[in-house]
Amino acid sequence: MTEPFSTIGGLATKDEAYRKLQHHLSEAQNQALAIGHFFNTEDDNISKLMAKGWYGVGEMLAMVQVQVRQIMMRRAN
């Protein structure tokens, strides 16, 4: 599933691409944490382990968001 790329005056902008990327990373983090929560509600050991894995994925996505923000801030200067 792809969305048309947003443009301003017919031209794609770095700012819009950055905003969209940050939004999708944030959404992915939220969904990974939700999946972890669902696994954590089950009683077996493998589900508890899967929950920890999904929580880890959520944390990694948060780290990616920070790195992308830092890269974009360096580019802006």
RACORUR-V206282 format. One record per residue. RES is the residue in one small letter. BURIAL is + if it has 24 or more other ideal C-beta (glycine too) atoms within 12 Angstrom, else -. Layout:
res:RES burial:BURIAL
res:RES burial:BURIAL
This chain:
res:m burial:-
res:t burial:-
res:e burial:-
res:p burial:-
res:f burial:-
res:s burial:-
res:t burial:-
res:i burial:-
res:g burial:-
res:g burial:-
res:l burial:-
res:a burial:-
res:t burial:-
res:k burial:-
res:d burial:-
res:e burial:-
res:a burial:-
res:y burial:-
res:r burial:-
res:k burial:-
res:l burial:+
res:q burial:+
res:h burial:-
res:h burial:-
res:l burial:+
res:s burial:-
res:e burial:-
res:a burial:-
res:q burial:+
res:n burial:-
res:q burial:-
res:a burial:+
res:l burial:+
res:a burial:-
res:i burial:+
res:g burial:+
res:h burial:-
res:f burial:-
res:f burial:+
res:n burial:-
res:t burial:-
res:e burial:-
res:d burial:-
res:d burial:-
res:n burial:-
res:i burial:-
res:s burial:-
res:k burial:-
res:l burial:-
res:m burial:-
res:a burial:+
res:k burial:-
res:g burial:-
res:w burial:+
res:y burial:+
res:g burial:-
res:v burial:+
res:g burial:+
res:e burial:-
res:m burial:-
res:l burial:+
res:a burial:-
res:m burial:-
res:v burial:-
res:q burial:+
res:v burial:-
res:q burial:-
res:v burial:+
res:r burial:-
res:q burial:-
res:i burial:-
res:m burial:-
res:m burial:-
res:r burial:-
res:r burial:-
res:a burial:-
res:n burial:-
